[in-house]
Amino acid sequence: MRLTACGRGGLVGLVALAVAGVATAHERTTSYSTWDVRGDTAHVTVRLSELDASHFSWGSQPGPERELRLGEYLAERLQLVAAGRSCAVSDGPRELRAPSGRLAFEWRVDCPAEAPLEVRSAVLFEVAPSHLHFVRLRRDGGPLHERVLSDTERVWSLGEAAASGGGSAESGTGGTTFWGYLRLGVEHILEGYDHLAFLLALLLVGSALRDVVTIVTGFTAAHSITLGLSAFGILQPAAAPVEALIGLSIAMVAAENVWLVGDRGPLVPVVIAATLALLAGVAVAGFGRVPAISLTGLALFTLCYFGMLHRSAHASHLRWAIAFIFGLIHGFGFAAVLGEAGLPPHRAVAALFGFNAGVEVGQLAVVAAVWPLLRWGTTARAGRFRVGIIEGGSAAVLALGVFWFVSRAYG
């Protein structure tokens, strides 16, 4: 039995939705702690997203039980260790007021005097192995040090440099180094399935080397701008609408791919713009996390952009524009990793540069691996499969984008 084009697209879409569930389950999440160590006492504050607490059966609903159990969980899984023994909790844990969608706790620990210290984190690793925990620590009024702990690096030993309050953050006993942030950037792009889906959608149509260069350049320039603006606190949009708009950007680029290899009629842009206008109305009524003005702007952008494509003799040459505009949104998504870390000013530039460089290295590695295959599949003897490859690949990416947008905006 042969499937029609719609049937093939639907089947690919169903498979993609199943993959989306797995991808969502493995999204990288972050939490943050601040330690003020004075003598043999330390005050700890911890921040994490409310969504992360929902990994646990008792963490979905706010109330006394969640406050009690989450406080105990955090104090048990995030420890200051002196000479191999956990410092005793002497006050707390207690919940603090936090912005919407966030949770915060504090407690105090007492340690034996004159003992080597370590910060150990096992927060959320059992339910989210890719989770990152950012630690900021100040000892006896000295400078702030920061370290990123992960499932594979759970311990930060506080050496003599940090203990004296004047140690170098680049030393082995100090904070995360430039290379550490570079590795973090590489891991972030390789495990950021939404960013990879967006890149794949762009490359599906842009098979020529010139197209690839302009697309990657536009995407890189844009997300570098917003990553920097957000990391330095100049622009910090709310995370929830940014994440939802990233999903929407993926769906829109995939729809554009189908339009480019189809009859290029008005149906696709009109349906997209009308849907966005309808969602803007829903947002005005108070539903969803994406502001109505953003959805309205995207509806107008869709009509204008597809109009430009329709008039262009080389529509694929304009893809740098959509790569740049949506790259601005993805940059805010990248910045979410560093945004709440509260990096000390003297460390922020190195951390930002290292993280962004890692993102670029990971992105170029993906392009180098994927583009030759797409080039082979859409040209030469295999070129007769070009439309099928673009339609099938775009249908899968479209399903992923819609899933991410709906789940993040209305889930």
C-alpha positions in Angstrom: 0.0 0.0 0.0 1.4 3.4 -1.0 1.0 6.4 1.1 0.0 9.8 -0.3 2.1 12.8 0.3 -0.2 13.9 3.2 0.0 10.4 4.6 3.8 10.4 4.5 3.8 13.8 6.2 1.4 12.7 8.9 3.4 9.5 9.6 6.6 11.5 9.9 4.8 14.0 12.1 3.6 11.3 14.5 7.1 9.8 14.8 8.5 13.3 15.3 6.0 14.0 18.1 7.1 10.8 19.9 10.7 11.9 19.5 9.7 15.4 20.8 8.6 13.8 24.1 11.9 12.1 24.5 13.8 15.3 23.6 11.8 17.4 26.1 12.6 14.8 28.8 16.3 15.4 28.2 16.3 19.2 28.0 19.1 20.8 30.0 18.0 22.5 33.1 19.9 24.7 35.6 19.8 25.6 39.3 21.9 28.0 41.3 23.3 28.3 44.8 25.1 31.1 46.7 27.4 30.3 49.6 28.6 32.9 52.1 31.2 31.1 54.2 32.4 32.9 57.3 34.7 31.0 59.5 33.1 27.6 60.3 29.6 28.8 59.3 28.0 29.0 55.9 24.7 30.6 54.7 23.2 28.9 51.6 20.6 30.1 49.2 19.4 27.9 46.3 17.2 28.8 43.3 15.6 26.5 40.8 12.6 26.4 38.5 9.2 25.3 39.7 9.1 23.0 36.7 12.2 21.1 38.0 10.4 20.4 41.2 7.6 18.7 39.2 10.0 15.8 38.5 8.9 14.5 41.9 5.4 13.3 42.8 5.3 15.6 45.8 6.7 18.6 43.8 3.9 19.5 41.4 1.6 21.4 43.7 2.6 24.2 46.0 1.9 23.8 49.7 3.5 22.8 53.0 4.3 19.3 51.8 6.4 20.5 48.8 8.1 23.2 50.9 9.1 20.6 53.6 10.2 17.8 51.2 11.9 20.1 48.7 13.8 21.9 51.5 14.9 18.6 52.9 15.9 17.2 49.5 18.0 20.3 48.6 19.8 20.3 52.0 20.5 16.6 51.6 21.7 16.8 48.0 23.7 20.1 48.2 26.3 19.9 50.9 29.3 21.6 52.3 31.7 18.9 53.3 34.6 19.4 55.8 37.3 16.8 56.1 35.0 14.2 54.4 32.0 14.9 56.7 28.9 16.8 55.8 28.5 20.1 57.7 25.5 20.0 59.9 22.4 22.0 59.1 21.9 24.4 62.0 19.1 26.6 60.7 16.4 25.9 58.1 15.9 24.9 55.4 13.1 27.4 54.7 11.4 28.6 51.5 12.0 32.2 50.4 9.9 34.5 48.2 10.8 34.0 44.6 9.6 35.3 41.1 6.8 33.5 39.4 7.9 30.1 38.2 10.9 30.0 40.5 11.6 28.5 43.9 14.1 29.6 46.5 15.3 28.1 49.8 17.9 29.0 52.4 19.6 27.3 55.3 22.7 27.6 57.4 25.4 24.9 58.1 28.1 24.6 60.8 31.5 22.9 60.0 34.4 21.8 62.0 37.0 24.6 62.3 40.2 24.6 60.1 39.0 21.7 57.9 39.4 21.5 54.1 36.0 22.3 52.5 34.2 20.9 49.4 30.9 21.8 47.8 29.1 18.7 46.6 25.9 18.7 44.5 23.7 15.8 43.5 20.7 18.1 42.9 18.3 16.6 40.2 21.0 14.4 38.6 18.9 11.3 39.3 15.9 12.7 37.3 17.7 15.1 34.9 21.3 13.8 34.2 22.1 16.8 32.0 21.2 19.2 34.8 23.8 21.9 35.6 24.2 23.5 39.1 25.9 26.9 39.2 27.7 27.6 42.5 28.8 31.1 43.7 30.9 31.2 46.8 32.4 34.0 48.9 34.7 33.1 51.8 35.4 35.4 54.7 34.5 38.5 52.7 36.8 37.7 49.8 36.0 37.8 46.1 33.3 35.7 44.6 34.2 32.5 42.9 31.9 30.4 40.7 31.9 26.8 39.5 29.6 24.8 37.3 28.8 21.3 38.7 27.3 18.5 36.6 26.6 14.8 36.9 30.2 14.1 35.9 31.7 16.8 38.1 29.8 16.9 41.3 32.5 18.2 43.7 34.3 21.5 44.0 37.2 21.4 46.3 37.9 24.8 47.9 41.7 25.0 47.9 44.1 27.3 49.6 43.7 30.0 46.9 39.9 30.3 47.5 40.4 29.9 51.2 42.6 33.0 51.4 40.1 35.0 49.5 42.5 36.1 46.9 42.9 33.0 44.7 42.8 33.0 41.0 39.5 32.0 39.5 41.5 30.4 36.7 43.4 28.1 39.0 42.5 24.5 39.5 41.0 25.3 42.9 39.2 28.3 41.6 36.1 28.7 39.4 35.2 27.2 36.1 37.9 28.1 33.5 37.5 29.5 30.0 37.9 26.0 28.6 35.2 24.7 31.1 32.8 27.3 29.7 33.8 26.4 26.1 33.0 22.8 26.9 29.7 23.8 28.4 28.8 25.7 25.2 29.6 22.7 23.1 27.5 20.4 25.3 24.7 23.0 25.3 24.3 23.1 21.5 24.8 19.3 21.1 22.1 18.6 23.7 19.9 21.5 22.7 17.6 19.6 20.4 15.5 22.6 19.6 18.5 24.6 18.4 19.7 21.7 16.3 16.2 21.3 14.8 16.2 24.9 13.8 19.7 24.6 12.2 18.6 21.5 10.3 15.5 23.2 9.0 17.6 26.1 7.7 20.1 23.7 6.0 17.5 21.5 4.4 16.9 24.1 1.6 20.2 25.9 1.6 22.3 23.2 -0.1 24.9 25.5 -1.8 28.0 26.5 0.2 27.2 30.2 -0.2 23.8 29.6 1.4 25.3 27.6 4.3 27.9 30.4 5.0 25.3 33.2 4.9 22.8 31.2 7.1 25.4 30.2 9.7 26.8 33.8 9.7 23.4 35.3 10.2 22.4 32.9 13.0 25.8 33.3 14.7 25.8 37.1 14.6 22.3 37.3 15.9 22.5 34.9 18.8 25.9 36.4 19.8 24.3 39.8 20.1 21.4 38.7 22.3 23.5 36.3 24.3 25.8 39.2 25.2 23.0 41.6 26.0 21.3 39.1 28.2 24.4 37.8 30.0 25.4 41.4 30.9 21.9 42.2 32.2 21.1 44.8 29.5 18.1 42.8 28.1 16.6 40.0 30.0 13.2 38.9 28.6 11.2 36.3 30.5 12.4 32.7 29.8 9.0 31.1 29.2 8.0 33.2 26.2 11.5 33.0 24.8 11.5 29.2 25.0 8.0 29.1 23.4 9.1 31.4 20.5 12.1 29.2 19.9 9.6 26.4 19.2 7.6 28.6 17.0 10.6 29.7 15.0 11.4 26.1 14.2 7.9 25.4 13.0 7.9 28.5 10.8 11.2 27.8 9.1 10.0 24.2 8.4 6.7 25.5 6.9 8.8 27.9 4.8 10.8 24.9 3.5 7.6 23.2 2.3 6.4 26.4 0.7 9.7 26.9 -1.2 9.6 23.5 -2.9 5.8 23.7 -3.5 3.7 26.0 -5.6 4.6 29.1 -3.5 1.0 30.1 -3.3 -0.6 32.4 -0.7 -2.1 29.6 1.3 0.8 28.8 3.6 1.7 32.4 4.7 -2.0 33.3 5.1 -2.7 30.3 7.3 0.4 31.0 9.4 -0.4 34.7 9.8 -4.1 34.0 10.6 -3.1 31.4 13.2 -0.7 33.8 14.8 -3.3 36.5 14.8 -5.8 34.1 16.4 -3.2 33.2 19.1 -2.6 36.9 19.7 -6.3 37.2 20.5 -6.1 34.3 22.8 -3.2 36.0 24.6 -5.2 39.1 25.0 -7.8 37.0 26.7 -5.1 35.9 29.2 -4.1 32.5 27.9 -0.6 31.4 27.1 2.9 32.7 28.0 3.7 34.6 24.7 2.6 38.2 24.7 0.0 39.3 22.1 2.3 41.9 20.7 4.9 39.4 19.9 2.4 37.1 18.1 1.0 40.1 16.2 4.4 41.2 15.2 5.3 37.7 13.9 2.0 37.6 11.9 2.9 40.8 10.1 6.5 39.6 9.7 5.2 36.4 8.1 3.2 38.3 5.5 6.1 40.6 4.7 8.7 38.0 4.6 6.8 35.6 2.3 6.0 38.5 0.1 9.7 39.2 -0.3 10.4 35.5 -1.0 7.6 35.5 -3.6 9.2 38.4 -5.5 12.8 37.1 -5.2 14.3 35.1 -8.1 16.6 33.4 -5.5 14.5 32.9 -2.5 17.0 30.7 -0.7 19.4 33.7 -0.7 17.2 35.5 1.7 17.3 32.8 4.4 20.1 34.7 6.2 17.4 37.2 7.2 15.2 34.7 8.9 18.3 33.0 10.4 19.3 36.4 11.8 15.9 37.4 13.2 15.1 34.1 14.8 18.7 33.8 15.9 18.1 36.8 18.1 15.5 34.7 20.0 17.7 31.7 20.2 20.5 33.9 21.7 18.2 34.7 24.6 17.7 30.9 25.0 21.4 30.3 25.1 21.7 33.1 27.7 19.3 31.3 30.0 22.2 29.1 31.0 24.4 32.0 32.2 21.7 34.6 33.0 20.9 33.6 36.6 24.4 32.5 37.4 25.3 36.0 38.7 28.8 35.8 37.4 31.3 38.2 39.1 32.1 41.1 36.7 35.7 40.1 36.4 34.6 36.6 35.3 31.7 37.4 33.1 33.6 38.3 29.9 35.7 35.1 29.9 32.7 33.0 30.8 30.6 34.6 28.0 33.3 34.4 25.4 34.1 30.8 26.3 30.4 29.7 26.3 29.7 31.5 23.0 32.8 30.0 21.4 31.7 26.6 22.5 28.3 27.1 21.0 30.0 28.1 17.7 32.3 25.1 17.8 29.4 22.7 18.4 27.3 24.4 15.7 30.1 24.2 13.1 30.6 20.5 14.0 27.0 19.8 13.4 27.0 21.7 10.0 30.2 19.8 9.0 28.5 16.5 9.7 25.1 17.2 8.3 25.6 19.4 5.3 27.6 17.0 3.1 24.8 14.4 3.5 22.1 17.0 2.6 24.3 18.2 -0.3 24.5 14.6 -1.6 20.8 14.0 -1.1 19.6 17.1 -2.8 22.0 17.2 -5.8 23.7 15.0 -8.4 22.1 11.6 -9.1 20.3 11.5 -5.8 18.8 14.9 -6.6 15.6 13.2 -7.7 14.8 12.7 -4.0 15.4 16.4 -3.2 11.7 17.3 -2.8 11.0 14.2 -0.8 14.0 14.8 1.5 13.0 18.5 2.1 9.3 17.7 2.6 9.9 14.7 4.9 12.6 16.4 6.9 10.6 19.6 7.2 7.5 17.7 8.3 9.4 16.1 11.1 10.9 19.4 12.2 7.5 21.2 11.9 6.0 18.6 14.2 8.8 19.2 16.7 8.5 22.9 16.5 4.7 22.9 17.0 5.1 20.5 20.0 7.7 22.6 21.7 5.7 25.8 21.1 2.4 24.4 22.4 3.9 22.7 25.4 6.0 25.7 26.4 3.3 28.4 25.7 0.2 26.6 27.0 1.5 23.5 28.9 
